[in-house]
Amino acid sequence: MSHHLSRRRILHLATASAAGLGLTACGGGGSGAGAGGADGDSGPITVWSWTTAAEALRGVVPSFERDNPGIKVDVQDLGNPAIWDKITVGLASGGKGLADVLHIGVDYLPGYMQKFPRGLADLSKLGADRHKDAFAEGLWPTVVGKDKAVHALPWEVNPLGLFYRHDYFEKAGVDPASLTSWDDLIAAGPKIRAATGAQLLGLDKPGTTQDMDFFQNLMQLQGAFYFDHEGKVTLASPEAIQALTVIKRLNDTGLLADTAGQGTWKRLVGQGKLATAPYPAWAIEYLATKFPAQSGKWRVMQPPAAVPGGGRSAIVNSTYLTVSATSKRRKAAWRFVEYALTKPAEINRMFASGGVFPALKSAYDDPKFSAPHPFYGGQQVLRSFVDSLHAGADATNFTGDYSRALKLASDAQSQVLVKGADPAEALKAAAKQLAQQTGRQQAA
């Protein structure tokens, strides 16, 4: 459904492909990466990205080349998921064949920095630290490696929202302003279903697609994730148990539809059978594009807290631009990254063309972020997400073991939804397995 979701689903494939080639991070590939690089500041550079993001980057090239004579930029759309295989294998091979600039998601970047510590260029040496306060809160810790150096700049940020059918809520007599927690929404759910026939939301209950975004979002709203900031396993934390308990309650009360099967979620939304969609900012244009017949019927609000009185803002995911340590033109590559991601005019040009919600805070001064959106009944939907970012959000530590955590959490969720397992017991078993598989300690 989105480039983020599909990227997560193939995370384990990219790791497996490198392993299948006999490549390891702590052998010649990881420790030797960057040995052949140089700090050239002119000449041709290549950029790897995918689909709409690649097209957006191409829009920056003419002005960049005009302002930086001597540098020529070739943006290549490798596609998704092919880009992850190429980057993973390239890093594991000591950086051979990599582009100068790499577009990387938050679900990969921490693992790359951990497994290939010399694979991505030290951008602190090129001046990256001066941009520390330029981006949305919660993103900067992701770009800083164990060496305390900056290895990327944030590009895209996706704050969480709750998209909902305004017409359904009105028909059921439910005031969105009264829904401050998921407890409130679960209590209102039967009224909405009785009035409209719609369930609240959908999940792939048997876990055929590792549909874990909602579970993760509920953890992130509590400032938690699969791992804490020290890398310890927190899959059985009170926050994780609360997240899965909310999902179980939705299921037990008949408010959770099963979206297993390709295209099922889209079909149910198109048929008006889902009343909400707890999704981040990328969904603004997705819903408007995929369901034009529902124009004027949707609105967006802050996501309900996972616990009454809890936080209502979270950064779901983000993407970054980085420079390969083996690039022969690291300075030229850095100049492109800095130009594209720290100039409001350029970042907003990319936003307009590709829908990539910018992480650069100064970009939000543009009037477009306060403009009414016709699909959402004239609501200033972009402003609602900007306001969410201003509220602040905790950094999420994906680590290099995210794919293992995702698989085990998905299995636990399916046990709860399909077999009626207890959330706490299912997650305790999953956390124990995750600690055993990764050699990580469980947090107290």
C-alpha positions as CSV (number, residue, x, y, z in Angstrom):
1,M,0.0,0.0,0.0
2,S,2.9,2.4,0.6
3,H,6.6,2.3,-0.1
4,H,7.2,2.2,3.7
5,L,5.1,-0.9,4.2
6,S,6.6,-2.8,1.4
7,R,10.1,-1.8,2.4
8,R,9.5,-3.3,5.8
9,R,8.2,-6.5,4.4
10,I,11.3,-7.2,2.4
11,L,13.8,-6.2,5.1
12,H,14.7,-9.8,5.9
13,L,15.2,-10.5,2.2
14,A,17.9,-8.0,1.8
15,T,19.8,-9.3,4.8
16,A,19.4,-12.8,3.6
17,S,20.8,-12.0,0.2
18,A,24.0,-10.6,1.7
19,A,24.3,-13.7,3.9
20,G,23.7,-15.9,1.0
21,L,26.7,-14.4,-0.8
22,G,28.9,-15.2,2.2
23,L,29.3,-11.5,3.1
24,T,29.6,-10.3,6.7
25,A,29.8,-6.9,8.3
26,C,32.6,-7.7,10.6
27,G,34.8,-9.3,8.0
28,G,36.4,-7.7,5.0
29,G,33.2,-6.0,3.9
30,G,32.3,-4.0,7.0
31,S,35.7,-3.1,8.3
32,G,37.3,-2.3,5.0
33,A,34.5,-0.2,3.6
34,G,35.5,3.3,2.6
35,A,39.1,2.5,2.0
36,G,38.9,3.5,-1.7
37,G,36.9,6.7,-1.2
38,A,38.1,10.3,-1.8
39,D,36.9,13.8,-1.2
40,G,36.6,15.0,-4.7
41,D,34.4,18.1,-5.0
42,S,33.6,18.1,-8.7
43,G,32.7,15.7,-11.5
44,P,29.7,13.3,-12.0
45,I,27.9,11.8,-9.1
46,T,25.1,9.2,-9.0
47,V,22.1,9.1,-6.6
48,W,20.1,5.9,-5.8
49,S,16.5,6.3,-4.9
50,W,13.1,4.8,-5.9
51,T,9.8,5.7,-7.6
52,T,8.3,9.1,-6.7
53,A,11.2,10.0,-4.4
54,A,13.7,9.6,-7.3
55,E,11.5,11.7,-9.5
56,A,11.4,14.4,-6.8
57,L,15.2,14.4,-6.6
58,R,15.5,14.8,-10.3
59,G,13.6,18.1,-9.9
60,V,16.4,19.5,-7.7
61,V,19.2,18.7,-10.3
62,P,18.8,21.7,-12.6
63,S,19.1,24.3,-9.9
64,F,21.8,22.4,-8.1
65,E,23.9,22.1,-11.3
66,R,23.3,25.7,-12.0
67,D,24.6,26.7,-8.5
68,N,27.3,24.1,-8.5
69,P,29.1,24.2,-11.8
70,G,31.4,21.3,-12.3
71,I,29.1,18.7,-10.7
72,K,26.8,16.6,-12.8
73,V,24.1,14.5,-11.0
74,D,22.5,11.3,-12.3
75,V,19.5,10.2,-10.2
76,Q,18.7,6.5,-10.7
77,D,15.4,4.9,-9.8
78,L,16.4,1.4,-8.7
79,G,12.9,0.5,-7.6
80,N,11.6,-0.9,-4.4
81,P,12.6,-3.5,-3.1
82,A,15.6,-3.8,-5.5
83,I,17.3,-0.9,-4.0
84,W,17.7,-2.6,-0.6
85,D,19.3,-5.7,-2.1
86,K,21.8,-3.5,-4.1
87,I,22.7,-1.3,-1.1
88,T,23.0,-4.2,1.3
89,V,25.2,-6.3,-1.0
90,G,27.3,-3.2,-2.0
91,L,28.0,-2.4,1.7
92,A,28.8,-6.0,2.5
93,S,31.2,-6.0,-0.5
94,G,33.2,-3.2,1.0
95,G,31.3,-0.5,-0.9
96,K,31.9,-1.8,-4.4
97,G,29.5,-0.5,-7.0
98,L,27.6,1.8,-4.7
99,A,26.2,5.1,-5.8
100,D,27.7,8.3,-4.4
101,V,24.4,9.3,-2.6
102,L,22.1,6.7,-1.1
103,H,18.4,7.1,-0.1
104,I,17.9,4.9,3.0
105,G,14.9,4.3,5.3
106,V,14.9,4.4,9.1
107,D,14.3,0.7,9.1
108,Y,17.6,0.1,7.4
109,L,19.9,3.0,8.4
110,P,20.7,1.9,12.0
111,G,21.4,-1.6,10.9
112,Y,23.8,-0.4,8.1
113,M,25.7,1.8,10.6
114,Q,25.9,-1.0,13.0
115,K,26.9,-3.8,10.6
116,F,29.0,-1.7,8.2
117,P,30.5,1.0,10.5
118,R,32.8,2.3,7.7
119,G,30.3,1.9,4.9
120,L,28.8,5.4,5.1
121,A,30.8,8.6,5.0
122,D,31.5,10.7,8.1
123,L,29.5,13.8,7.2
124,S,30.5,15.6,10.4
125,K,33.9,16.2,8.7
126,L,32.0,17.9,5.9
127,G,29.9,20.2,8.2
128,A,26.7,18.2,8.8
129,D,26.6,19.0,12.5
130,R,25.6,22.6,11.8
131,H,22.2,21.3,10.7
132,K,21.4,19.4,14.0
133,D,18.6,21.7,15.0
134,A,17.1,22.1,11.5
135,F,15.0,19.0,11.4
136,A,12.0,17.7,13.3
137,E,12.6,16.5,16.8
138,G,13.4,12.9,17.2
139,L,15.2,12.3,13.9
140,W,18.8,13.4,14.7
141,P,19.7,10.5,17.0
142,T,19.1,8.1,14.0
143,V,21.9,9.7,11.9
144,V,24.6,9.6,14.6
145,G,26.7,6.5,14.8
146,K,28.6,4.9,17.6
147,D,31.5,7.0,16.5
148,K,29.5,10.1,17.4
149,A,29.7,11.2,13.7
150,V,26.8,12.2,11.5
151,H,26.3,9.7,8.6
152,A,23.1,11.0,7.0
153,L,20.6,13.9,6.8
154,P,16.8,13.5,7.4
155,W,14.7,13.9,4.3
156,E,11.2,12.5,4.9
157,V,9.3,12.4,8.2
158,N,6.0,10.7,8.7
159,P,4.1,11.9,11.8
160,L,1.1,9.8,12.8
161,G,-2.5,10.8,12.4
162,L,-5.9,9.2,12.5
163,F,-7.9,9.6,9.3
164,Y,-11.6,9.0,9.9
165,R,-14.9,9.1,8.0
166,H,-16.4,12.4,9.1
167,D,-19.8,11.4,7.7
168,Y,-19.8,8.2,9.7
169,F,-18.9,9.9,12.9
170,E,-21.7,12.5,12.3
171,K,-24.2,9.8,11.5
172,A,-23.3,8.0,14.7
173,G,-23.3,11.1,16.8
174,V,-19.7,10.7,17.8
175,D,-17.6,13.9,18.4
176,P,-14.0,13.4,17.3
177,A,-12.8,15.9,19.9
178,S,-14.0,13.5,22.6
179,L,-11.8,10.7,21.4
180,T,-8.6,11.4,23.3
181,S,-7.6,7.7,23.8
182,W,-8.2,4.4,22.1
183,D,-10.3,3.6,25.1
184,D,-12.7,6.3,24.0
185,L,-12.7,5.1,20.4
186,I,-13.3,1.5,21.4
187,A,-16.2,2.7,23.5
188,A,-17.6,4.7,20.5
189,G,-17.0,1.9,18.0
190,P,-20.2,0.0,18.5
191,K,-22.2,3.2,17.9
192,I,-20.3,3.8,14.7
193,R,-20.8,0.3,13.5
194,A,-24.5,0.2,14.4
195,A,-25.1,3.5,12.5
196,T,-23.0,2.8,9.4
197,G,-22.1,-0.9,9.3
198,A,-18.4,-0.1,9.2
199,Q,-15.8,-1.6,11.5
200,L,-13.2,0.8,12.9
201,L,-10.0,-0.4,11.1
202,G,-8.5,-3.4,9.5
203,L,-5.5,-5.7,10.1
204,D,-4.1,-8.8,8.4
205,K,-5.0,-11.1,11.3
206,P,-3.1,-14.2,10.3
207,G,0.0,-12.1,9.6
208,T,0.5,-13.1,6.0
209,T,2.1,-9.7,5.4
210,Q,3.5,-8.8,8.8
211,D,1.0,-6.1,9.2
212,M,2.5,-4.5,12.3
213,D,2.4,-0.8,11.7
214,F,-0.6,-0.2,14.0
215,F,1.1,-2.2,16.8
216,Q,4.3,-0.2,16.4
217,N,2.4,3.1,16.3
218,L,0.7,2.2,19.6
219,M,4.1,1.6,21.1
220,Q,5.6,4.7,19.6
221,L,2.7,6.8,21.1
222,Q,4.0,5.6,24.5
223,G,7.7,6.4,23.6
224,A,8.5,2.7,23.2
225,F,9.5,0.2,20.5
226,Y,11.0,-3.3,20.1
227,F,14.3,-2.0,21.5
228,D,15.2,0.8,23.9
229,H,17.9,3.4,23.2
230,E,20.5,1.1,24.6
231,G,19.5,-1.7,22.2
232,K,17.9,-3.9,24.9
233,V,14.8,-5.9,23.9
234,T,11.6,-4.3,25.1
235,L,9.1,-6.5,23.2
236,A,7.5,-7.6,26.5
237,S,7.4,-4.1,28.0
238,P,4.3,-2.7,29.6
239,E,3.9,-0.4,26.6
240,A,4.1,-3.3,24.1
241,I,1.6,-5.3,26.2
242,Q,-0.7,-2.3,26.3
243,A,-0.4,-1.9,22.5
244,L,-1.4,-5.5,21.8
245,T,-4.1,-5.4,24.4
246,V,-5.7,-2.5,22.6
247,I,-5.6,-4.5,19.4
248,K,-7.1,-7.5,21.1
249,R,-10.0,-5.4,22.5
250,L,-10.7,-4.1,19.1
251,N,-10.9,-7.6,17.8
252,D,-12.9,-9.0,20.7
253,T,-15.6,-6.2,20.2
254,G,-15.9,-6.9,16.5
255,L,-14.4,-3.6,15.5
256,L,-11.4,-5.1,13.7
257,A,-11.8,-6.3,10.1
258,D,-9.5,-8.9,8.6
259,T,-7.5,-7.5,5.7
260,A,-5.6,-10.6,4.8
261,G,-5.2,-11.1,1.0
262,Q,-3.9,-8.8,-1.6
263,G,-6.0,-5.7,-2.1
264,T,-8.4,-6.4,0.7
265,W,-7.8,-3.2,2.7
266,K,-8.2,-1.1,-0.4
267,R,-11.4,-2.9,-1.3
268,L,-12.9,-2.5,2.2
269,V,-12.1,1.2,2.2
270,G,-13.6,1.6,-1.3
271,Q,-16.7,-0.1,-0.1
272,G,-17.0,2.2,2.9
273,K,-16.5,-0.6,5.4
274,L,-13.7,0.9,7.5
275,A,-14.4,4.1,9.5
276,T,-10.8,5.0,10.3
277,A,-7.2,4.6,9.1
278,P,-4.4,5.2,11.6
279,Y,-1.7,6.2,9.2
280,P,1.0,8.8,8.9
281,A,1.3,11.8,6.6
282,W,2.0,9.9,3.4
283,A,-1.6,8.8,3.4
284,I,-2.9,12.3,2.8
285,E,-2.5,12.1,-1.0
286,Y,-2.8,8.3,-1.0
287,L,-6.4,8.4,0.2
288,A,-7.3,11.3,-2.1
289,T,-5.8,9.6,-5.1
290,K,-7.1,6.1,-4.5
291,F,-10.7,7.0,-3.3
292,P,-11.8,10.1,-5.2
293,A,-15.4,9.2,-4.9
294,Q,-15.1,9.7,-1.1
295,S,-14.0,13.3,-1.4
296,G,-15.3,15.5,1.4
297,K,-16.0,12.5,3.6
298,W,-12.6,12.1,5.3
299,R,-10.9,14.2,8.0
300,V,-7.8,13.8,10.1
301,M,-7.2,14.2,13.8
302,Q,-4.4,13.6,16.3
303,P,-4.1,9.9,17.0
304,P,-5.8,8.8,20.2
305,A,-3.4,8.0,23.0
306,A,-2.6,4.4,23.6
307,V,-3.3,4.9,27.3
308,P,-5.7,7.5,28.8
309,G,-3.9,10.8,29.3
310,G,-0.9,9.5,27.3
311,G,1.0,11.1,24.4
312,R,-0.7,11.8,21.1
313,S,2.2,12.4,18.8
314,A,4.6,9.9,17.2
315,I,7.0,9.8,14.2
316,V,6.2,6.5,12.5
317,N,9.1,6.4,10.0
318,S,11.5,8.6,8.1
319,T,14.0,8.4,5.3
320,Y,17.5,9.9,4.8
321,L,20.1,10.7,2.3
322,T,23.7,9.6,3.0
323,V,27.0,9.4,1.1
324,S,28.9,6.2,0.4
325,A,32.3,6.1,2.1
326,T,33.8,4.6,-1.1
327,S,32.6,7.6,-3.2
328,K,35.5,9.2,-5.1
329,R,33.6,12.5,-4.8
330,R,32.4,12.7,-1.2
331,K,32.4,16.5,-1.0
332,A,30.4,16.8,-4.3
333,A,28.0,14.2,-3.0
334,W,27.6,16.0,0.3
335,R,27.0,19.3,-1.5
336,F,24.0,17.7,-3.3
337,V,22.6,16.2,-0.1
338,E,22.9,19.5,1.8
339,Y,21.5,21.4,-1.1
340,A,18.5,19.1,-1.5
341,L,17.6,18.7,2.2
342,T,18.4,22.0,3.9
343,K,17.0,24.6,1.4
344,P,13.2,25.2,2.0
345,A,12.6,26.0,-1.7
346,E,14.2,22.8,-2.9
347,I,12.7,20.5,-0.2
348,N,9.2,21.9,-0.9
349,R,9.7,21.5,-4.7
350,M,10.3,17.8,-4.0
351,F,7.3,17.7,-1.7
352,A,5.1,19.1,-4.3
353,S,6.2,16.6,-6.9
354,G,6.6,13.4,-4.9
355,G,4.5,13.8,-1.8
356,V,7.5,13.2,0.5
357,F,6.7,15.1,3.7
358,P,9.8,17.1,4.6
359,A,11.7,16.8,7.9
360,L,13.1,20.3,7.5
361,K,11.3,22.6,10.0
362,S,11.8,25.8,8.0
363,A,9.9,24.2,5.1
364,Y,6.7,24.5,7.1
365,D,6.6,28.3,6.7
366,D,5.4,27.8,3.2
367,P,1.7,28.7,2.7
368,K,1.0,25.3,1.3
369,F,1.2,23.8,4.8
370,S,-1.8,25.9,5.8
371,A,-3.8,25.4,2.7
372,P,-7.3,23.8,2.8
373,H,-7.5,20.4,1.1
374,P,-10.7,19.7,-0.9
375,F,-10.7,16.0,-0.3
376,Y,-10.8,16.5,3.4
377,G,-13.7,19.0,3.3
378,G,-11.4,22.0,3.3
379,Q,-9.5,21.0,6.4
380,Q,-5.9,22.1,6.7
381,V,-4.6,18.6,6.9
382,L,-0.9,19.4,6.4
383,R,-1.0,21.9,9.3
384,S,-2.4,19.2,11.6
385,F,0.7,17.0,10.9
386,V,3.0,20.0,11.4
387,D,1.4,20.7,14.7
388,S,2.0,17.1,15.7
389,L,5.7,17.4,14.9
390,H,5.9,20.6,17.0
391,A,4.5,18.6,19.9
392,G,7.7,16.5,19.8
393,A,8.3,12.8,19.5
394,D,10.8,10.3,20.8
395,A,13.4,8.8,18.6
396,T,12.8,5.2,17.6
397,N,15.7,2.7,17.7
398,F,15.2,0.2,14.9
399,T,18.6,-1.4,15.4
400,G,20.1,-3.9,13.0
401,D,17.7,-6.6,14.3
402,Y,14.4,-5.0,13.3
403,S,13.5,-7.7,10.9
404,R,13.8,-10.4,13.6
405,A,11.7,-8.3,16.0
406,L,9.1,-7.7,13.3
407,K,8.7,-11.4,12.5
408,L,8.3,-12.4,16.2
409,A,5.9,-9.6,17.0
410,S,3.8,-10.5,14.0
411,D,3.6,-14.1,15.1
412,A,2.6,-12.9,18.6
413,Q,-0.1,-10.6,17.2
414,S,-1.5,-13.5,15.0
415,Q,-1.6,-15.8,18.0
416,V,-3.7,-13.2,19.9
417,L,-6.0,-12.4,17.0
418,V,-6.5,-15.9,15.6
419,K,-6.0,-18.2,18.5
420,G,-7.1,-15.9,21.4
421,A,-3.7,-15.9,23.1
422,D,-3.0,-13.6,26.1
423,P,-1.1,-10.5,24.9
424,A,1.4,-10.5,27.8
425,E,2.2,-14.2,27.5
426,A,2.6,-14.1,23.7
427,L,4.9,-11.1,23.9
428,K,7.0,-12.5,26.8
429,A,7.6,-15.6,24.6
430,A,8.5,-13.5,21.6
431,A,10.8,-11.3,23.6
432,K,12.6,-14.3,25.0
433,Q,13.1,-15.6,21.5
434,L,14.3,-12.2,20.2
435,A,16.9,-12.0,23.0
436,Q,18.1,-15.5,22.2
437,Q,18.3,-14.9,18.5
438,T,20.1,-11.5,18.7
439,G,22.3,-12.0,21.9
440,R,20.7,-8.8,23.3
441,Q,19.6,-8.4,26.9
442,Q,16.0,-7.9,27.8
443,A,15.3,-4.6,29.4
444,A,14.3,-4.8,33.1
